[in-house]
Amino acid sequence: MAHTAPRRSTPGTRRTGRRHPAVATLMALPLALLLLLVFDGWETVATQASSVGAMLGR
């Protein structure tokens, strides 16, 4: 990986290093829908949802 300059946070914002679960879900939904359309199967969507749940620690 390339070494880049660290990000500078703007005053008044806090960075905890973790995303809100709703944000992670909104990021994963387009991929899940794409998999549903490409592979035409609920199994793929269920697998993707399971993977997202595992990443969220559920």
C-alpha positions in Angstrom: 0.0 0.0 0.0 1.1 3.5 -0.6 2.0 5.7 2.3 -0.2 8.8 2.3 -0.4 11.8 4.6 -2.8 11.3 7.6 -6.2 12.8 7.3 -6.8 15.9 9.2 -10.1 16.1 11.1 -12.1 19.3 11.0 -12.7 21.1 14.3 -15.8 19.9 16.1 -15.9 16.4 14.6 -15.0 13.2 16.4 -13.6 10.1 14.8 -14.1 6.8 16.6 -12.9 4.5 13.9 -16.2 2.7 13.6 -19.1 3.3 11.4 -22.7 3.3 12.6 -24.4 -0.1 11.7 -27.0 1.8 9.6 -24.2 3.3 7.5 -22.6 -0.1 7.0 -25.9 -1.6 6.0 -26.6 1.2 3.5 -23.2 0.6 2.0 -23.8 -3.1 1.6 -27.3 -3.0 0.2 -26.4 -1.9 -3.3 -24.0 -4.8 -3.6 -26.6 -7.2 -2.3 -29.1 -5.9 -4.8 -26.5 -6.2 -7.6 -25.8 -9.8 -6.6 -29.5 -10.5 -6.6 -29.9 -9.2 -10.2 -26.7 -10.8 -11.6 -27.0 -14.2 -10.0 -30.8 -14.2 -9.8 -30.9 -16.0 -6.4 -31.9 -15.3 -2.8 -29.1 -17.5 -1.6 -26.5 -15.0 -2.7 -28.3 -12.2 -1.0 -28.6 -14.3 2.2 -24.9 -15.0 2.1 -24.0 -11.4 1.7 -26.3 -10.3 4.5 -24.8 -13.0 6.7 -21.3 -11.7 5.9 -22.4 -8.1 6.8 -23.9 -9.3 10.0 -20.6 -11.1 10.9 -18.6 -7.9 10.2 -20.9 -6.0 12.5 -20.4 -8.5 15.2 -23.9 -9.8 15.3 
